[in-house]
């Protein structure tokens, strides 16, 4: 399911990039560009290209939220450190195809009672 949403998301992103690039510049953003015919109106008329852009943008945001929800459900409260610590450490050191995984204890900062070297002071 995640792959389908990801493919749709990528297609929407490419379509959105394409549709924005082929639209006519209406100016006013940076003070450059032309368009508008010299009239300053409060709201420009909505073109079919603008409607397609809005549709693609809304669909892109929806697929982004769907991917976030799927990723959150997949993680299910597990941590990367939990996955490192649960791997069995191989005792056979002669086999280069299966390197031993660290236990994860060296990844944590030392506790207050440890006799770790002191950090140099600035004074």
N, C-alpha and C positions, 0 to 999 in steps of 0.2 A: 504494500500500500504506500509505503514511504517513497519508493522509487517512482511510482506513478505520479504522486504529487510533485516530486522533485522534477520530473520531466516536464510536467505541465507548467511548473514554476519557471523553468528555464526557457520554455517556449514563449511564455508571457513576457519574460524579461526582454528577450530578443525582439518580440513584436512591439513592445512598448518603446524600445530604443529606435526601432525602424520608423514607427509612426510619428515619433517626436521629431526625428531628423528630416522627414519629408514635409512637415508642415511649414507653412509660410510664416516668416518672422513678422510679428506684429509690432515690434519695436517697443520702446518704453521701458524695457527691463534695465538696460544699461545706457539708455539715452541714444542708442544707435539703431540702425535698421529703419526700414520704411514700412509703409502699410497704413491702413486706416483711412487713407484718402484725405487726410488733413482734418478730419472731424474728430472731436474728442467727445465720446459718449461715455456714459456711466457703465454701460454693459454692452460688450460687442455681441453681435448675433452668434448664436451657437451653430457651428458648422457640423456636418457629419463627421469630419475628422476629429473635432473636439470631443464629440460624443463617444467615438471609438477609443480615444485616448483615456477618457474618464472610465469607460468600461474596463479597459486593460489595466488601468491603475488600481481599480477596486478589486479586480480578480487577482492581481499580483499581491495585494495586501492580504487578501483572504488565504491565498496559498501560503504566504509567509506565516500567518498565524497557525494554519493547519500543520505546517512542518514543525513549528515550535511545540505544538501540542503533542504531536507524534513523538518527537524527541524527548519530551518530558515524561511521557508514559513509558518509553523504552528505558530510561535511566532508572526509574522506580526507586529512587532514594539511594542508589548505590554510588560509590565514589570510585575514582580511578585508583586511589590507594587501596581500596578494598579488593579490587581485582588483581593488583600486583601482589598483595599479601596472600591471596588464596591459591596462587599457582604453586604446584609442587616443584621443589628444587631438585634438579637432576643430580644424582650422586656420581654418574658416569662422566668423568671429565675428558675421556678419550674421544667422545662422539662430538665433532664440531657442529653437526646439524642441529643439535638441541642444546643451546647454551643455557646455563643456569640463570634463573630469574632472581633478582635480589629480593630479600624478604620484606623490604619496605621500611625496616627499622631505621636505616640510615637516612631516610628522606625526611624524618621528623626533626624539629629543632631539639636541642638538649633541654632536659627539665632543669628545674632550679637546683636540685640536689646533685646533679652530675658534676664531675670534676673536669669539665671541658675547659680549654684554655680561655683566659679572660680576653675580652675585647680591649684593645688599647684605648686609653683615654686621651682626649684632646688637650688637657691642661698639663 
